[in-house]
Amino acid sequence: MKRRDFVRAGFLACAAGAMLSIVDSSAADSATPAGRTGEVVAYVFPRICPISTTYKMRAGGQDILVYRTMIGDFAAFGCSGPVEIEVEVPRTTDQIRIAPARHHLAAVREGKLARFVLPGAMNLWVEIEGLEPLYLFANSAVQDAPKATAPGVRYFRSGQVYEVGELRLHDDETVFIEGGAVARGCIRATGARNIRIAGPGVLDGSYYRRGVDARRSIVPEGCRDSRIEDLTLIEPTSWMIMLGGCEGVSVHNVRELGTVGGTDGIDIVGSRRIRVENCFCRNGDDCIAIKSLDMRKHGQDASIDYSGDVEDIEVSGCAFMAYIGGQAMEIGHELRTASVRHISFRDCDVLAVRGHGGVTGIHNADRATVSDVLYENIRVEHHYEKLVDFRIIKSRWSKDEERGQIRAVTLRNIDVALSVFNPGYSCSLIGGFDGKHTIDHMRFENFRVGGKLVTSPDAMDLYCKQTNDIAFH
């Protein structure tokens, strides 16, 4: 498929409600944000940063640098309150989509300019037909920055590129990357408590080379009571964030632009009490992946065993874009432990799932019992192949001889948009392995596809095997 056709398909794949309303300036006085001038902090990036050749942007009247990456361009800045955004493109266009759609933004078109009001700090995807994607990452104008000279602080100032390689953190240490700073490399911590990896700046994974010395971007392992927040991660060579054998870690407002296959967004491996909130994940594979396995034989990134039980994981307020073959929300494949339980995904937007991936996936390829999983208040703006994909399997990723179980999964208040591409191609799968390894007690509550309440398997093209007690409400 040609790129132009692919982009057009992206537009058509979205529900009508997901399209940004476009109005001519002559009829749009009511949409003009006169007098709305929240504070804007324009970050000062290094002069050598790659700059977009497609977009120019202003926020609150200030020029904002648009940073070019392999999979689209992004603009990052700080703001407090509503601000006017003005995007200049090479040609006039009638097709603009801003996602998530739930923000209900409206725009004014003036020739090559598109203008709209940004209500405040948030993360958006602006899709303009025939052009590279544009991502807007608006941070709070006020940042919780540590004192640069405080003990245990590694502070990276705006306007500079830092070749950091591998940064190692220990108890009570902080990495802070200012807006406009670019740190090239990866960050590691083993057995540390109270670490913080933060700041609205950029962590650039291209310091390493895919297929040569690829590294995961951020890896806390065996860490406790720690935070990762506000960063923008770009150009990864492998998984972007991996929490291995951790407990009490939060990931907040992290933005990821993953490129090639295998660039998972946030992998939660053998961990407990993990909170992922308000993140924007555009990945070349799974956006969120929950696993349990010993990673020490898988490259340079692990030094301890991550194959413990997984419990008490909450993912909320996030936006997901999965490309090539991944799932937006995945549990599996590697589940080499006894128990994976109390997992919830709440109030999330699935903006796009392309390739052969799916929206919600549980792929139990090992011996674990997966139980008490909740998907609640999920809005799906686009998917192509699989919507629900829950299976107990033996795959190339399997190591355990014994198969596992999947029990007590609830999907509540799910709203799935349809397009002309879905009928005949999109489906859902729920399948156990055999009569002893089954999927039991599934609940679909207020699950809507194309605006219609699903009351039976046929209404969502659901195929079942070795299952018990599936109910629709």
PyMOL commands that set and color helices and strands:
alter all, ss='L'
color gray80, all
select helices_A, chain A and resi 3-12+16-18+25-27+29-31+101-103+205-207+295-297+457-460
alter helices_A, ss='H'
color red, helices_A
select strands_A, chain A and resi 21-24+39-42+56-59+62-64+66-69+72-80+83-88+96-99+106-110+113-118+122-128+134-140+153-156+161-169+174-177+182-190+196-198+202-204+218-221+224-229+232-234+241-244+247-252+255-257+266-269+272-277+280-283+288-292+310-316+319-322+327-335+339-353+358-364+369-380+386-392+405-416+427-431+439-449+452-453+462-465+467-472
alter strands_A, ss='S'
color yellow, strands_A
deselect
rebuild
show_as cartoon
